[in-house]
Amino acid sequence: MNGGFRVPDFPDTTSPRVLRSIFEQLGLSPRRQWGQNFLIDANVARKIVAALDEIPGRNVIEVGPGAGALTAVLSQKGYRILALEIDRGLADFLQQNLMGQEAVQIRQADALKIKWQDLLSADFKGSRPKLISNLPYVISGPFLFSLLKEKFPFSASILMLQKEVALRLVASPGDHDYGALSVLCRYYTRGRVLFDVSPHVFWPKPKVGSSVILLLPRRPILAPEAEPLFWTLVQGVFQQRRKTMLKSLARLLPVSREALGGFLSTTGIEPGARPEELNVEQFAKLTAIIYNKQQ
């Protein structure tokens, strides 16, 4: 693909005045139920895409392009883009303004209903594109779980999230934010927060700050057939995070306390330990021991 690709006459949707004018002309307004907060700072848009540039590859999926703040920058840099937008009005706007650009495909779709492996097989011949999104806060949890359920099938992702969610993704054992999402994210990815983003660069302005996070795929520790048990254990014990590991496992598994104590001892986990004290490797080792005993 030509690195000098440009989108002629695409409106500057990072301008609040231009963006409001477009919405008025189209009869649109930000949808609260979809958590729409539009990026209105061109420098931040360029900074987010610059982070994506650090990772090899020219194919990218954008979730929730909105009015195209990131899409325009991606296009200018010569990416092949598949953008998934749930809002029919905005999808139509992007299609009309990017008409004739073969490298950009806009699809009206709900990202929470996407089967990612099927989509990659159909649209990218099974290759692993990069993922980028200014992710609506209201779908961040379910969306992230959907990516992890499909083993994070991307070469990298740059996501702008509510700061609280970003901190949960990269939290370590013992941190206040450490939970099931932290463990699952650390199992499938290596993540780090790149920079924070002020509420003032969005319209409408959200009540909380955002962070941009980089996620890179990590080789799974367990055999694929053991991973459902891993999910069951991790999500189950954190639903009862005030209980000890022994008590939580006793409620999750049809196994005697004596046997469970033996599993924990073999893993090097104290029966009185709390879930937030365990790292991902300990959860994986415990899963492997229990799974092998069940076969």
Secondary structure as the mmCIF struct_conf table of DSSP 4:
data_model
#
loop_
_struct_conf.conf_type_id
_struct_conf.id
_struct_conf.beg_label_comp_id
_struct_conf.beg_label_asym_id
_struct_conf.beg_label_seq_id
_struct_conf.end_label_comp_id
_struct_conf.end_label_asym_id
_struct_conf.end_label_seq_id
TURN_TY1_P TURN_TY1_P1 GLY A 3 GLY A 4
TURN_TY1_P TURN_TY1_P2 PRO A 8 ASP A 9
TURN_TY1_P TURN_TY1_P3 THR A 13 THR A 14
BEND BEND1 SER A 15 SER A 15
HELX_RH_AL_P HELX_RH_AL_P1 PRO A 16 LEU A 26
TURN_TY1_P TURN_TY1_P4 GLY A 27 GLY A 27
HELX_RH_3T_P HELX_RH_3T_P1 ARG A 32 TRP A 34
TURN_TY1_P TURN_TY1_P5 GLY A 35 GLY A 35
STRN STRN1 PHE A 38 LEU A 39
HELX_RH_AL_P HELX_RH_AL_P2 ALA A 42 ASP A 53
TURN_TY1_P TURN_TY1_P6 GLU A 54 GLU A 54
BEND BEND2 ILE A 55 PRO A 56
BEND BEND3 ARG A 58 ARG A 58
STRN STRN2 ASN A 59 VAL A 63
TURN_TY1_P TURN_TY1_P7 GLY A 66 GLY A 68
HELX_RH_AL_P HELX_RH_AL_P3 ALA A 69 GLN A 76
TURN_TY1_P TURN_TY1_P8 LYS A 77 GLY A 78
STRN STRN3 ARG A 80 GLU A 85
BEND BEND4 ILE A 86 ILE A 86
HELX_RH_AL_P HELX_RH_AL_P4 ARG A 88 ASN A 97
TURN_TY1_P TURN_TY1_P9 LEU A 98 GLY A 100
TURN_TY1_P TURN_TY1_P10 GLU A 102 ALA A 103
STRN STRN4 VAL A 104 GLN A 108
HELX_RH_3T_P HELX_RH_3T_P2 ALA A 111 LYS A 113
HELX_RH_AL_P HELX_RH_AL_P5 TRP A 116 ASP A 123
BEND BEND5 PHE A 124 PHE A 124
TURN_TY1_P TURN_TY1_P11 LYS A 125 GLY A 126
STRN STRN5 LYS A 130 ASN A 134
HELX_RH_3T_P HELX_RH_3T_P3 TYR A 137 ILE A 139
HELX_RH_AL_P HELX_RH_AL_P6 SER A 140 LYS A 149
TURN_TY1_P TURN_TY1_P12 GLU A 150 LYS A 151
BEND BEND6 PHE A 154 SER A 155
STRN STRN6 ALA A 156 GLN A 162
HELX_RH_AL_P HELX_RH_AL_P7 LYS A 163 VAL A 170
TURN_TY1_P TURN_TY1_P13 PRO A 173 GLY A 174
TURN_TY1_P TURN_TY1_P14 HIS A 176 ASP A 177
BEND BEND7 GLY A 179 GLY A 179
HELX_RH_AL_P HELX_RH_AL_P8 ALA A 180 TYR A 188
STRN STRN7 THR A 189 VAL A 197
HELX_RH_3T_P HELX_RH_3T_P4 PRO A 199 VAL A 201
STRN STRN8 PHE A 202 TRP A 203
BEND BEND8 PRO A 204 PRO A 204
HELX_LH_PP_P HELX_LH_PP_P1 LYS A 205 PRO A 206
BEND BEND9 LYS A 207 VAL A 208
STRN STRN9 SER A 210 PRO A 217
BEND BEND10 ILE A 221 LEU A 222
HELX_RH_3T_P HELX_RH_3T_P5 PRO A 224 ALA A 226
HELX_RH_AL_P HELX_RH_AL_P9 GLU A 227 PHE A 238
TURN_TY1_P TURN_TY1_P15 GLN A 239 ARG A 242
BEND BEND11 LYS A 243 LYS A 243
HELX_RH_AL_P HELX_RH_AL_P10 MET A 245 LEU A 252
BEND BEND12 LEU A 253 VAL A 255
HELX_RH_AL_P HELX_RH_AL_P11 ARG A 257 THR A 267
TURN_TY1_P TURN_TY1_P16 GLY A 268 GLY A 268
TURN_TY1_P TURN_TY1_P17 PRO A 271 GLY A 272
HELX_RH_3T_P HELX_RH_3T_P6 PRO A 275 GLU A 277
HELX_RH_AL_P HELX_RH_AL_P12 VAL A 280 GLN A 294
#
